[in-house]
């Protein structure tokens, strides 16, 4: 019964995400979203630049994690810790000279609100409509500045496939998966320090 209730909440959240943009979501409109398979290959010529860039990004993530722990924000802390683990795994395998199968998840957002967005937490959700069952949910935190009235595509390169029960060949093909796909806005942090969080339990 609890599992069914969770699925219904997720379906409601995904379907109503655009409808909520004018009031409950701080004015963020989800314009489009998609995912694609992408090969991750380490380029020796880019190693120094990538290393410096990663140091800056890791420093920012460390500060965010410390702030989340200090405010007892378990949701934010869990997200950051999970992303750190995935990045470390990707970096370790890339440094070994391996070619990896990565998956790029993308969403295009428009800020219809009056505040500048500093960071946004979003979930890419896969649902089996026939069985009314949640198949997969990937949670991301993107540090992106989106000013009022502006549109931006944000993306995350992830090592975890959209759905683990689908074969690698099917994922590599152009055929759509037999599930409905949705993006749910979970949390927004604005440049003035205020936040918005989805009001329903997730």
Backbone as CSV, one residue per row, in Angstrom:
resi,resn,N_x,N_y,N_z,CA_x,CA_y,CA_z,C_x,C_y,C_z
1,UNK,0.834,-1.200,0.000,0.000,0.000,0.000,0.871,1.254,0.000
2,UNK,1.971,1.234,0.808,2.871,2.375,0.855,3.566,2.579,-0.472
3,UNK,3.954,1.445,-1.123,4.625,1.551,-2.422,3.702,2.167,-3.455
4,UNK,2.445,1.755,-3.436,1.456,2.302,-4.373,1.277,3.798,-4.140
5,UNK,1.220,4.186,-2.875,1.049,5.604,-2.545,2.233,6.413,-3.033
6,UNK,3.444,5.830,-2.904,4.644,6.529,-3.357,4.602,6.740,-4.853
7,UNK,4.192,5.703,-5.595,4.101,5.819,-7.049,3.107,6.889,-7.451
8,UNK,1.956,6.924,-6.779,0.932,7.911,-7.103,1.438,9.318,-6.839
9,UNK,2.205,9.488,-5.754,2.773,10.802,-5.438,3.742,11.221,-6.521
10,UNK,4.593,10.273,-6.973,5.570,10.590,-8.003,4.908,10.917,-9.321
11,UNK,3.872,10.168,-9.666,3.141,10.441,-10.906,2.525,11.826,-10.830
12,UNK,1.905,12.143,-9.698,1.293,13.460,-9.522,2.339,14.557,-9.640
13,UNK,3.509,14.321,-8.990,4.571,15.331,-9.028,5.059,15.566,-10.437
14,UNK,5.248,14.466,-11.195,5.769,14.607,-12.552,4.763,15.262,-13.475
15,UNK,3.513,14.816,-13.427,2.504,15.341,-14.327,2.175,16.789,-14.025
16,UNK,2.209,17.150,-12.731,1.781,18.484,-12.355,2.920,19.477,-12.220
17,UNK,4.154,19.059,-12.568,5.303,19.943,-12.358,5.177,21.236,-13.117
18,UNK,4.679,21.184,-14.370,4.546,22.402,-15.150,3.391,23.254,-14.616
19,UNK,2.322,22.592,-14.189,1.176,23.330,-13.668,1.543,24.090,-12.398
20,UNK,2.543,23.581,-11.663,2.920,24.206,-10.405,3.870,25.386,-10.577
21,UNK,4.339,25.599,-11.813,5.392,26.589,-11.997,4.952,28.001,-11.641
22,UNK,3.675,28.308,-11.699,3.233,29.670,-11.443,3.076,29.977,-9.955
23,UNK,3.022,28.946,-9.116,2.851,29.230,-7.706,3.815,28.461,-6.816
24,UNK,3.719,27.120,-6.803,4.450,26.354,-5.805,5.902,26.095,-6.125
25,UNK,6.344,26.236,-7.357,7.718,25.878,-7.689,8.619,27.076,-7.892
26,UNK,8.185,28.234,-7.502,9.030,29.399,-7.638,9.134,29.899,-9.063
27,UNK,8.239,29.482,-9.921,8.212,30.000,-11.278,9.165,29.340,-12.246
28,UNK,9.439,28.046,-12.092,10.315,27.330,-13.018,9.474,26.469,-13.956
29,UNK,9.639,26.677,-15.249,8.912,25.887,-16.245,9.854,24.850,-16.849
30,UNK,9.397,23.608,-16.905,10.151,22.533,-17.534,9.756,22.506,-19.009
31,UNK,10.657,22.894,-19.893,10.345,22.999,-21.317,10.549,21.681,-22.061
32,UNK,11.642,20.992,-21.772,11.886,19.690,-22.398,12.966,18.951,-21.619
33,UNK,13.031,17.643,-21.831,14.037,16.838,-21.155,14.304,15.581,-21.973
34,UNK,15.484,15.019,-21.815,15.861,13.814,-22.551,17.135,13.234,-21.938
35,UNK,17.527,12.064,-22.410,18.793,11.464,-22.008,19.406,10.805,-23.228
36,UNK,20.709,10.620,-23.176,21.396,9.969,-24.282,22.636,9.260,-23.764
37,UNK,23.008,8.205,-24.467,24.212,7.476,-24.089,25.432,8.201,-24.629
38,UNK,26.489,8.248,-23.827,27.691,8.971,-24.241,28.927,8.239,-23.744
39,UNK,29.913,8.097,-24.612,31.156,7.429,-24.241,32.073,8.408,-23.512
40,UNK,32.577,7.987,-22.366,33.496,8.805,-21.589,34.917,8.330,-21.875
41,UNK,35.733,9.217,-22.407,37.106,8.863,-22.740,38.053,9.953,-22.236
42,UNK,39.068,9.565,-21.520,40.020,10.531,-20.970,40.948,11.040,-22.067
43,UNK,41.130,12.378,-22.136,42.027,12.990,-23.094,43.253,13.511,-22.349
44,UNK,44.421,12.977,-22.711,45.646,13.356,-22.008,45.921,14.844,-22.121
45,UNK,45.630,15.443,-23.281,45.911,16.859,-23.493,45.066,17.762,-22.617
46,UNK,43.955,17.248,-22.098,43.042,18.030,-21.277,43.216,17.734,-19.795
47,UNK,44.178,16.883,-19.439,44.293,16.425,-18.054,44.523,17.570,-17.085
48,UNK,45.451,18.481,-17.398,45.774,19.569,-16.471,44.602,20.507,-16.283
49,UNK,43.939,20.857,-17.390,42.790,21.760,-17.309,41.656,21.104,-16.540
50,UNK,41.394,19.858,-16.864,40.313,19.149,-16.185,40.603,19.019,-14.699
51,UNK,41.869,18.778,-14.356,42.238,18.615,-12.954,42.005,19.910,-12.178
52,UNK,42.408,21.042,-12.741,42.205,22.330,-12.073,40.731,22.646,-11.929
53,UNK,39.959,22.394,-12.983,38.525,22.652,-12.954,37.847,21.783,-11.906
54,UNK,38.270,20.531,-11.824,37.675,19.617,-10.859,37.998,20.046,-9.431
55,UNK,39.198,20.588,-9.202,39.560,21.070,-7.870,38.638,22.193,-7.421
56,UNK,38.331,23.109,-8.345,37.436,24.215,-8.035,36.035,23.698,-7.731
57,UNK,35.548,22.796,-8.587,34.200,22.252,-8.398,34.105,21.439,-7.108
58,UNK,35.166,20.657,-6.803,35.146,19.854,-5.586,35.132,20.738,-4.352
59,UNK,35.866,21.851,-4.411,35.870,22.795,-3.296,34.481,23.357,-3.055
60,UNK,33.767,23.674,-4.138,32.408,24.183,-4.014,31.485,23.129,-3.423
61,UNK,31.642,21.877,-3.881,30.791,20.801,-3.371,31.071,20.535,-1.884
62,UNK,32.356,20.647,-1.489,32.704,20.440,-0.083,32.041,21.497,0.800
63,UNK,32.025,22.751,0.324,31.384,23.818,1.091,29.878,23.585,1.192
64,UNK,29.274,23.144,0.087,27.832,22.870,0.098,27.503,21.727,1.046
65,UNK,28.351,20.686,1.038,28.115,19.543,1.921,28.234,19.959,3.381
66,UNK,29.242,20.768,3.700,29.417,21.235,5.074,28.233,22.088,5.515
67,UNK,27.751,22.945,4.597,26.609,23.799,4.932,25.360,22.963,5.158
68,UNK,25.172,21.930,4.328,23.995,21.066,4.472,24.033,20.307,5.792
69,UNK,25.212,19.835,6.171,25.343,19.113,7.436,25.131,20.038,8.631
70,UNK,25.618,21.265,8.512,25.462,22.228,9.604,24.008,22.602,9.833
71,UNK,23.210,22.587,8.759,21.792,22.933,8.875,20.905,21.698,8.996
72,UNK,21.552,20.530,9.134,20.826,19.254,9.257,19.925,18.994,8.068
73,UNK,20.339,19.469,6.886,19.569,19.228,5.664,20.018,17.891,5.091
74,UNK,19.399,16.816,5.546,19.825,15.475,5.154,19.627,15.213,3.661
75,UNK,18.558,15.759,3.086,18.285,15.549,1.663,19.415,16.113,0.818
76,UNK,19.795,17.353,1.084,20.865,17.984,0.321,22.191,17.279,0.553
77,UNK,22.480,16.904,1.794,23.741,16.230,2.108,23.835,14.887,1.397
78,UNK,22.737,14.135,1.373,22.724,12.830,0.714,22.961,12.969,-0.781
79,UNK,22.341,13.968,-1.390,22.518,14.195,-2.824,23.985,14.492,-3.149
80,UNK,24.587,15.386,-2.390,25.968,15.783,-2.652,26.915,14.615,-2.442
81,UNK,26.699,13.828,-1.381,27.546,12.670,-1.116,27.442,11.654,-2.243
82,UNK,26.231,11.432,-2.750,26.036,10.473,-3.843,26.740,10.942,-5.115
83,UNK,26.628,12.235,-5.417,27.288,12.770,-6.597,28.807,12.697,-6.476
84,UNK,29.324,12.956,-5.276,30.763,12.854,-5.053,31.260,11.432,-5.304
85,UNK,30.500,10.447,-4.831,30.874,9.051,-5.033,30.901,8.705,-6.517
86,UNK,29.879,9.162,-7.262,29.817,8.867,-8.690,30.973,9.530,-9.431
87,UNK,31.308,10.759,-9.076,32.419,11.458,-9.738,33.753,10.774,-9.433
88,UNK,33.922,10.312,-8.208,35.165,9.628,-7.834,35.304,8.323,-8.607
89,UNK,34.202,7.592,-8.768,34.242,6.349,-9.532,34.596,6.614,-10.987
90,UNK,33.984,7.654,-11.555,34.248,7.999,-12.948,35.704,8.412,-13.139
91,UNK,36.219,9.223,-12.190,37.599,9.699,-12.293,38.589,8.547,-12.164
92,UNK,38.313,7.625,-11.242,39.207,6.484,-11.035,39.300,5.623,-12.288
93,UNK,38.158,5.319,-12.881,38.151,4.478,-14.077,38.753,5.204,-15.271
94,UNK,38.490,6.508,-15.368,39.053,7.282,-16.478,40.566,7.340,-16.386
95,UNK,41.085,7.472,-15.161,42.536,7.525,-14.975,43.204,6.211,-15.310
96,UNK,42.446,5.143,-15.315,42.977,3.836,-15.683,42.969,3.634,-17.196
97,UNK,42.543,4.685,-17.917,42.544,4.610,-19.371,41.369,3.836,-19.943
98,UNK,40.342,3.620,-19.169,39.196,2.856,-19.631,38.219,3.752,-20.379
99,UNK,37.512,3.127,-21.297,36.399,3.793,-21.965,35.126,3.383,-21.239
100,UNK,34.351,4.358,-20.825,33.163,4.081,-20.028,31.898,4.418,-20.780
101,UNK,30.839,3.697,-20.443,29.513,4.052,-20.943,28.906,5.040,-19.964
102,UNK,28.683,6.256,-20.417,28.048,7.265,-19.591,26.672,7.589,-20.134
103,UNK,25.888,8.274,-19.322,24.532,8.644,-19.722,24.310,10.105,-19.357
104,UNK,24.001,10.901,-20.365,23.792,12.325,-20.144,22.289,12.599,-20.009
105,UNK,21.904,13.135,-18.854,20.514,13.501,-18.596,20.394,15.018,-18.746
106,UNK,19.412,15.458,-19.525,19.291,16.878,-19.834,17.884,17.384,-19.535
107,UNK,17.802,18.643,-19.117,16.509,19.292,-18.937,16.678,20.771,-19.276
108,UNK,15.697,21.315,-19.964,15.695,22.740,-20.295,14.662,23.434,-19.426
109,UNK,15.109,24.452,-18.690,14.248,25.149,-17.737,14.145,26.627,-18.093
110,UNK,13.002,27.205,-17.767,12.823,28.651,-17.907,12.446,29.224,-16.553
111,UNK,13.135,30.258,-16.161,12.855,30.903,-14.882,11.788,31.969,-15.091
112,UNK,10.557,31.643,-14.730,9.446,32.576,-14.851,9.216,33.362,-13.565
113,UNK,10.081,33.148,-12.574,9.934,33.846,-11.308,10.657,35.175,-11.300
114,UNK,10.732,35.782,-10.132,11.368,37.104,-9.983,12.748,37.022,-9.342
115,UNK,13.147,35.826,-8.895,14.446,35.654,-8.248,15.409,34.907,-9.169
116,UNK,16.698,35.182,-9.005,17.724,34.471,-9.757,17.998,33.125,-9.100
117,UNK,17.972,32.077,-9.891,18.233,30.732,-9.386,19.741,30.505,-9.308
118,UNK,20.165,29.928,-8.192,21.582,29.624,-7.989,21.860,28.135,-8.123
119,UNK,20.919,27.307,-7.654,21.098,25.856,-7.683,19.722,25.199,-7.746
120,UNK,19.676,24.035,-8.387,18.392,23.355,-8.512,18.588,21.848,-8.371
121,UNK,17.739,21.217,-7.563,17.719,19.760,-7.414,16.590,19.228,-8.281
122,UNK,16.902,18.246,-9.116,15.878,17.712,-10.011,16.032,16.204,-10.149
123,UNK,14.896,15.545,-10.329,14.861,14.091,-10.455,14.407,13.706,-11.863
124,UNK,15.123,12.745,-12.448,14.693,12.169,-13.732,14.040,10.836,-13.390
125,UNK,12.742,10.710,-13.669,11.935,9.592,-13.202,11.437,8.735,-14.365
126,UNK,11.491,7.410,-14.170,10.955,6.449,-15.132,9.853,5.655,-14.444
127,UNK,8.672,5.613,-15.071,7.520,4.955,-14.471,6.894,3.981,-15.463
128,UNK,6.611,2.776,-14.980,5.871,1.786,-15.748,4.392,2.104,-15.550
129,UNK,3.774,2.725,-16.556,2.381,3.169,-16.418,1.421,1.993,-16.309
130,UNK,1.697,0.907,-17.031,0.791,-0.242,-17.007,0.738,-0.872,-15.618
131,UNK,1.903,-0.996,-15.001,1.966,-1.616,-13.681,1.833,-0.602,-12.555
132,UNK,1.773,0.708,-12.912,1.745,1.776,-11.912,2.886,1.594,-10.910
133,UNK,4.093,1.461,-11.475,5.253,1.164,-10.635,6.429,2.067,-10.997
134,UNK,7.093,2.567,-9.973,8.309,3.340,-10.173,9.424,2.396,-10.600
135,UNK,10.066,2.690,-11.725,11.139,1.846,-12.246,12.507,2.384,-11.837
136,UNK,12.689,3.691,-11.951,13.975,4.291,-11.576,13.784,5.780,-11.332
137,UNK,14.610,6.312,-10.427,14.616,7.752,-10.174,16.053,8.189,-9.935
138,UNK,16.534,9.088,-10.772,17.900,9.591,-10.661,17.841,11.019,-10.126
139,UNK,18.563,11.275,-9.052,18.510,12.570,-8.378,19.786,13.359,-8.663
140,UNK,19.609,14.623,-9.079,20.746,15.461,-9.428,20.656,16.815,-8.734
141,UNK,21.812,17.406,-8.486,21.899,18.783,-8.028,22.763,19.538,-9.025
142,UNK,22.229,20.583,-9.625,22.950,21.362,-10.627,23.126,22.790,-10.132
143,UNK,24.379,23.204,-10.040,24.676,24.586,-9.649,24.677,25.437,-10.919
144,UNK,23.541,25.991,-11.229,23.369,26.778,-12.457,22.677,28.091,-12.128
145,UNK,23.188,29.162,-12.687,22.556,30.467,-12.515,21.560,30.697,-13.644
146,UNK,20.309,30.905,-13.267,19.267,31.194,-14.255,18.551,32.466,-13.807
147,UNK,18.753,33.539,-14.532,18.150,34.809,-14.178,16.678,34.834,-14.566
148,UNK,15.874,35.699,-13.948,14.447,35.796,-14.290,14.251,36.025,-15.786
149,UNK,13.339,35.252,-16.359,13.028,35.382,-17.780,13.956,34.632,-18.698
150,UNK,15.008,34.008,-18.169,15.994,33.323,-18.993,15.737,31.818,-19.037
151,UNK,16.209,31.208,-20.127,16.078,29.768,-20.335,17.464,29.146,-20.396
152,UNK,17.605,27.971,-19.801,18.907,27.297,-19.831,18.730,25.789,-19.860
153,UNK,19.570,25.135,-20.671,19.628,23.676,-20.642,20.719,23.263,-19.667
154,UNK,20.383,22.387,-18.739,21.372,21.858,-17.813,21.462,20.355,-18.025
155,UNK,22.632,19.804,-17.777,22.812,18.376,-17.979,23.786,17.799,-16.977
156,UNK,23.676,16.498,-16.769,24.551,15.769,-15.860,25.005,14.500,-16.561
157,UNK,26.311,14.234,-16.526,26.851,12.998,-17.077,26.987,12.004,-15.931
158,UNK,26.339,10.861,-16.078,26.142,9.914,-14.992,26.571,8.536,-15.468
159,UNK,27.114,7.712,-14.578,27.518,6.361,-14.955,26.375,5.357,-14.862
160,UNK,25.340,5.692,-14.140,24.220,4.764,-13.956,23.249,4.867,-15.129
161,UNK,22.887,3.733,-15.753,21.950,3.768,-16.893,20.550,4.168,-16.438
162,UNK,19.728,4.619,-17.371,18.360,5.030,-17.011,17.604,3.948,-16.253
163,UNK,17.633,2.727,-16.773,16.924,1.606,-16.153,17.840,0.390,-16.200
164,UNK,18.094,-0.213,-15.070,19.041,-1.333,-15.018,18.500,-2.609,-15.654
165,UNK,17.183,-2.759,-15.750,16.603,-3.997,-16.276,16.590,-4.047,-17.795
166,UNK,16.983,-2.948,-18.458,17.035,-2.909,-19.921,18.451,-3.233,-20.378
167,UNK,18.562,-4.020,-21.446,19.874,-4.433,-21.936,20.673,-3.250,-22.453
168,UNK,21.997,-3.403,-22.473,22.880,-2.349,-22.972,22.604,-2.067,-24.442
169,UNK,22.271,-3.121,-25.198,21.962,-2.947,-26.619,20.723,-2.086,-26.803
170,UNK,19.720,-2.300,-25.971,18.488,-1.517,-26.070,18.757,-0.056,-25.705
171,UNK,19.600,0.148,-24.692,19.927,1.507,-24.285,20.703,2.246,-25.371
172,UNK,21.514,1.495,-26.138,22.323,2.108,-27.195,21.513,2.383,-28.453
173,UNK,20.363,1.754,-28.576,19.538,1.940,-29.770,18.758,3.244,-29.692
174,UNK,18.110,3.601,-30.789,17.321,4.834,-30.839,15.871,4.615,-30.416
175,UNK,15.542,3.370,-30.074,14.162,3.067,-29.703,13.850,3.620,-28.311
176,UNK,12.666,4.197,-28.135,12.299,4.718,-26.811,12.090,3.582,-25.813
177,UNK,12.353,3.861,-24.561,12.138,2.856,-23.528,10.633,2.692,-23.282
178,UNK,10.214,1.506,-22.845,8.782,1.245,-22.632,8.265,1.814,-21.315
179,UNK,8.735,2.987,-20.945,8.310,3.630,-19.712,8.066,5.105,-19.976
180,UNK,7.207,5.709,-19.168,7.034,7.152,-19.275,8.162,7.831,-18.510
181,UNK,8.624,8.959,-19.043,9.733,9.686,-18.437,9.244,11.058,-17.983
182,UNK,9.708,11.477,-16.820,9.312,12.777,-16.279,10.489,13.412,-15.546
183,UNK,10.467,14.718,-15.449,11.412,15.442,-14.612,10.622,16.131,-13.514
184,UNK,11.076,15.989,-12.283,10.426,16.602,-11.125,11.412,17.571,-10.478
185,UNK,10.988,18.797,-10.286,11.809,19.769,-9.573,11.637,19.523,-8.077
186,UNK,12.731,19.197,-7.394,12.653,18.852,-5.973,12.982,20.024,-5.056
187,UNK,13.940,20.846,-5.475,14.376,21.930,-4.591,15.043,23.020,-5.429
188,UNK,14.843,24.263,-5.040,15.471,25.396,-5.714,16.137,26.274,-4.666
189,UNK,17.372,26.669,-4.935,18.069,27.626,-4.083,18.275,28.898,-4.891
190,UNK,17.893,30.029,-4.320,17.992,31.303,-5.024,19.244,32.067,-4.583
191,UNK,19.624,33.046,-5.396,20.845,33.814,-5.129,20.756,34.635,-3.844
192,UNK,19.545,34.905,-3.368,19.403,35.666,-2.119,19.444,34.773,-0.879
193,UNK,19.682,33.474,-1.091,19.783,32.545,0.025,18.495,31.824,0.373
194,UNK,17.372,32.256,-0.180,16.092,31.589,0.086,15.996,30.306,-0.728
195,UNK,15.107,29.417,-0.309,14.931,28.136,-0.991,13.451,27.818,-1.152
196,UNK,13.186,26.942,-2.101,11.859,26.358,-2.263,12.045,24.855,-2.351
197,UNK,11.130,24.092,-1.743,11.199,22.638,-1.805,9.827,22.092,-2.137
198,UNK,9.799,21.013,-2.924,8.517,20.445,-3.323,7.692,20.107,-2.092
199,UNK,6.436,20.555,-2.038,5.644,20.438,-0.806,5.147,19.036,-0.486
200,UNK,5.130,18.133,-1.475,4.632,16.778,-1.217,5.766,15.862,-0.760
201,UNK,5.472,14.851,0.067,6.503,13.865,0.432,6.935,13.103,-0.805
202,UNK,8.237,12.820,-0.927,8.735,12.203,-2.138,9.337,10.843,-1.836
